Amino acid sequence: MPWSVVRRRLGVIEIEHRGTEVAHSVRFALSGAGMLGLSLPTTVHPGARIRVAVRGARADEAAAAHDAMLVLRWFQPDGTELLWPIAVE
């Protein structure tokens, strides 16, 4: 897997791109309690990091919820879209 997760604090997750190719249109989606800020597609180069925060009135609950799932989505250089689920807890 070309990604590594580094958790900084409750509700904030930092992801490092450890692959060898540029990841295009990288964005996040959240399933479960809480809210995720607008995740605009971005290009992530090997070695770069991106951060995502779960927010909202129930963000602390979402960050600790067993059923909350963060999904990292990106495109490979050949146009193939890939999804990687990340447990929020």
ZITA-V450943 format. One record per residue. N is the residue number from 1. SS is DSSP state (H for helix, E for strand, L for the rest). BURIAL is b if it has 24 or more other ideal C-beta (glycine too) atoms within 12 Angstrom, else e. Layout:
n;ss;burial
N;SS;BURIAL
N;SS;BURIAL
//
This chain:
n;ss;burial
1;L;e
2;L;e
3;E;b
4;E;e
5;E;b
6;E;e
7;E;e
8;E;e
9;E;e
10;L;e
11;L;b
12;E;b
13;E;b
14;E;e
15;E;b
16;E;b
17;E;b
18;L;e
19;L;b
20;L;e
21;L;e
22;L;e
23;E;b
24;E;e
25;E;e
26;E;b
27;E;b
28;E;b
29;E;b
30;E;b
31;E;e
32;L;b
33;L;b
34;L;b
35;E;b
36;E;b
37;L;e
38;L;e
39;L;b
40;L;e
41;L;e
42;E;b
43;E;e
44;E;b
45;L;e
46;L;e
47;L;e
48;L;e
49;E;e
50;E;b
51;E;b
52;E;b
53;E;b
54;E;b
55;E;e
56;L;e
57;L;e
58;L;e
59;H;b
60;H;e
61;H;e
62;H;b
63;H;b
64;H;e
65;L;e
66;L;e
67;L;e
68;L;b
69;E;b
70;E;b
71;E;b
72;E;b
73;E;b
74;E;b
75;E;e
76;L;e
77;L;e
78;L;e
79;L;e
80;L;e
81;E;e
82;E;b
83;E;e
84;E;b
85;E;e
86;E;b
87;E;e
88;L;b
89;L;e
//
